[in-house]
């Protein structure tokens, strides 16, 4: 059993693995996954300003056209470095301290938005100049 963030985001069926002349895996010859290779759920549009902002940030970082409220950041092709960028971008928009762990624990857009909204509701509005990264 793997945690959600370790499950492959895309699957590509190959007749054979591309090999180098020495018989090793030729990683450069592996095909890039197309849109159908990624796990997807039925698209449900983001609801509210926070969900739309998160969707826009994720779409930009992941280089995809749209992100629905039930989409999972990691299933859409995100990885830990992209997650750090997403958390930093969100922290620059919302006056709450966000941790990297929050994205790993709440990887769907709707859950991440609910978490941020809850933090905003309890925040004293104090300015911040860093992102807490606790793993």
N, C-alpha and C positions, 0 to 999 in steps of 0.2 A: 504494500500500500504506500502510495506517495502522497505527500501534501499537495494541495492544489497548485502551488506555484512551481512544482517540479514535473507536473504532467506536461508532455509536449503540447505546444500550442497548435502545431500543424502536422499533418501526416501526408506524405507523398508516396504513392505506390511506384515502385521501380521494378522492372523485370530483373535487373542485376545491378549490383553496386559498381559504380565506376572505379576502376583500379588504375594505378600508375604502372609503368613497365616493371617495377619491382614487386608488384602484387599487393601494394598497400592501398588503402582507401584514398581516392583522389577527391578531396573535399571541394576543390575548385570546380570540378565537373558535376557536382551535385546540382540538380535543378532547383531553382527558387520556388517555394510554394506559391501557388496562385490563390485567389480568394476562396475557392471551393475547398482548399486544404485546411482552412481554419475552422475550428468548432464555432458554430453560430447558433443563436437562438432567434426566434422571430423578433423582428425589430419593433420596439416600442419607443416612441419619441420621448426624450427627456421632458420632465415636468418641472417647471419652476426655474428661477434664475440660477440657483446653485447647480442643479443638474445640467442645465444648458452650458454653464461656464466650464464645468468639469468635462462635459462631452466635447466641447471645442478644444480644450487643452489636450485631452487624450487623443482626439483625431489628429491634431497637429503633431504630437510626439510620435504616434504610431503610424502616421502618414496613411490614414484611411479616410474615406469620405464621410462616414457617419458612425456615431456610437449611440446605441440605445440604452435605455435605463436598466436593462437586465444584462447588459454585456459585461463580461469579465475582462479586466485589463490584461491579464496574462494569457487568456484564451485568444485575445485579439492580436497576440504577437509581442506583448510587452515582456520585458525582462528587468532585472534588478537595476541596471543603469538607467533605463527608461523610467522606471519607478522613481528613482531619485530625482530625475528631471521633472516628473509630474508633481511630486510632493513640493519641490522648490517653486514651481510655477504657481501651484495652489496657495502656498504660503505667501507668495508675493501679492496675491489677490485678496486673501482673507486674513484678517487680523487675529489668527489663532496659531498656536504652535502645533504643527503637524509632525508626526513621526513617520518614518518609512514603514514601521510595523503596522501603522493604521491602514496602509494600502494592501499589505499582505493579508491582514485579517479581514478586510472589507474590500475585496477586489472588484465587486460589481459597482457600476456607476450609482445605482440607487442607494446602496449601502454606504458608499463613500460620501454621497451628498447628505444622507441622514446624519452621519457622524459629524460632518463639518457644520451642519445646521445646529446640532446639539451643542457643539463646542462654541459656536457663535452666540447661542442663547445664554450660555453660562459664562462667556468671556466678559471681562471687565473692560474690554476695548483697549487694553494696554498695547502699545506698539511693540513689535519684535523685529529683531534683525538677524535671526538665525533660524535654521530648521533643525529640530531635534531628530537625530537619526539613531534610534535604538533598535537593535535587531536581537 
